[in-house]
Every structure is written in C-alpha cells, then in structure tokens.
C-alpha cells in the first residue's frame, strides 16, 4: 500500500510468494476502487508519487523477463510510460 493526498495504491496477490500482482487505485474521498494494468513486475517497494500522478518502484521494465532491466523506475499514469 502507498498513498498520495487523495489516492491509495493497493497491490494484492493470491499467494504470498507467487502469482501475478494486481494493482488498484482507490479514491480516498469516495472509496471507489479501480483496478489498473501496469507493465511492471513488482510486489514490494512500490510508492505513489507525492502528486499522485505515478509510482516509483523497484522491479523490472519487462513483464516477460524479471531480470531484464531490473532497477528503480517511475511510471506515469497519464503517459503510460
């Protein structure tokens, strides 16, 4: 879980050490939960940016190969980059 002023980022998996994570944004004021598809592989160290416009994460830039491009990244919700 990570939050900005008005949003909460929630990451869930079916299994503790396996399975694909699901990402959701929750509007704190209304409680509305929206599942989002992110092109990343990360189950830990995912943080919402202070302005709520993206996330910082430790992981991989590729869904196909977890070791490909492993590092720290910023993902922008608007540009999807």
N, C-alpha and C positions, 0 to 999 in steps of 0.2 A: 504494500500500500504506500502511496505517496500522494501529496496534495499540493494545490496552489490555493489562492484565496477563495475560489469558487468551484473548484473541481477536485475530484478524488480519482486517482488512477488505482484500479484494483486488478491484481494479477492472480489468477487461480489455475490450479491443475487438478486433475482427477487423482493423481498419485503423488506422493511426497517427492520421490526422486525419479520421476519419469512422466511421460505423456507430454503433449504439447500444451504450453500455457495459453490461457485465454485472457485477453486484455479488455477491460471495460472502463469507460469514463462515467463517473457519477456526478451529476449536478448537485452540489451540496444543498442549495436552496430548495430544490423541488424533490430531490431523491431519485430523479429519473436516471436509470442505468442504460447506457448504450454500449453494446459490445463493439469493439473495433478490431480490425485486422491490421497487424503491424508486420512488416517484413523483417522481423528480427527474431533471434533466438536468445532469450534471457529469462531466467527465473528469479534472479536476485540482482540487487544493485541497480534498480530502475527507479529514477526520480523524476517527478514532474518539474518542469522549469518554473521559476517563480511567477512568470506571467501566464502560465497555463497553456502556452501555445505549442508545447512539445515536451519531449522527455529526453533525459540523459540516461544512458545505460552502458553497462559493461557486458559485452557479448560479441556476437558475430554479425557481419554485414550480409551474411548469406544464410538463407533457410536450408540450403542443400548441404552445406559443409560447415559444421560448427567451428572448425579450425581455420577456415578461410577468412582472413581479415579480422581476427579477434582483436578487440581493443575497446576504447571508450568512444561512444558516438552520441550525436544529438539527432533526434528525429523530429521534424517539424510536421505538425498535424495538417497545416494548410497546404504546403507544397508537396507533402508526402515523400520528402527526401531526407 
